[in-house]
């Protein structure tokens, strides 16, 4: 609930969305590289960050 309120208060939400998309793309590329290298530590880090970024994107686009 706090995240929803924070997203509604953000006046720069429209400016954040393009930046967030770039962050998502970068982290997806990082995850792909980690999967190719079987780097399990980086896979876990990337997946957690992608979950966080995905939630933020949902809040901003809603």
C-alpha positions as CSV (number, residue, x, y, z in Angstrom):
1,X,0.0,0.0,0.0
2,X,2.9,2.4,0.8
3,X,4.3,1.8,-2.7
4,X,0.9,2.7,-4.3
5,X,0.8,6.0,-2.3
6,X,4.4,6.7,-3.2
7,X,3.8,6.1,-6.9
8,X,0.7,8.4,-6.8
9,X,2.8,11.1,-5.2
10,X,5.5,11.0,-7.7
11,X,5.2,13.9,-10.1
12,X,8.0,12.6,-12.3
13,X,6.3,9.2,-13.0
14,X,6.2,9.9,-16.8
15,X,9.9,10.7,-16.8
16,X,10.7,7.6,-14.7
17,X,9.0,5.1,-17.1
18,X,11.5,5.4,-20.0
19,X,14.4,5.1,-17.6
20,X,12.8,2.1,-15.9
21,X,12.4,0.4,-19.3
22,X,16.1,0.8,-19.9
23,X,16.9,-0.6,-16.5
24,X,14.7,-3.6,-17.2
25,X,16.3,-4.2,-20.6
26,X,19.8,-4.0,-19.0
27,X,18.9,-6.3,-16.2
28,X,17.4,-8.8,-18.6
29,X,20.6,-8.8,-20.6
30,X,22.5,-9.3,-17.4
31,X,20.3,-12.3,-16.5
32,X,20.8,-13.8,-20.0
33,X,24.6,-13.5,-19.6
34,X,24.4,-15.1,-16.1
35,X,22.3,-17.9,-17.4
36,X,24.7,-18.6,-20.2
37,X,27.6,-18.6,-17.8
38,X,25.7,-20.6,-15.1
39,X,26.5,-17.9,-12.6
40,X,23.9,-18.8,-10.0
41,X,24.7,-15.8,-7.7
42,X,24.1,-13.3,-10.4
43,X,21.0,-15.1,-11.6
44,X,19.4,-14.7,-8.2
45,X,20.5,-11.1,-8.0
46,X,19.1,-10.3,-11.4
47,X,15.8,-12.1,-10.7
48,X,15.2,-10.2,-7.5
49,X,16.0,-6.9,-9.1
50,X,13.7,-7.7,-12.0
51,X,10.9,-8.4,-9.6
52,X,11.5,-5.1,-7.9
53,X,11.7,-3.2,-11.2
54,X,8.6,-5.0,-12.5
55,X,6.6,-4.0,-9.5
56,X,7.6,-0.4,-9.9
57,X,6.7,-0.4,-13.5
58,X,3.2,-1.8,-12.7
59,X,2.7,0.9,-10.1
60,X,3.8,3.7,-12.5
61,X,1.7,2.5,-15.4
62,X,-1.4,1.9,-13.4
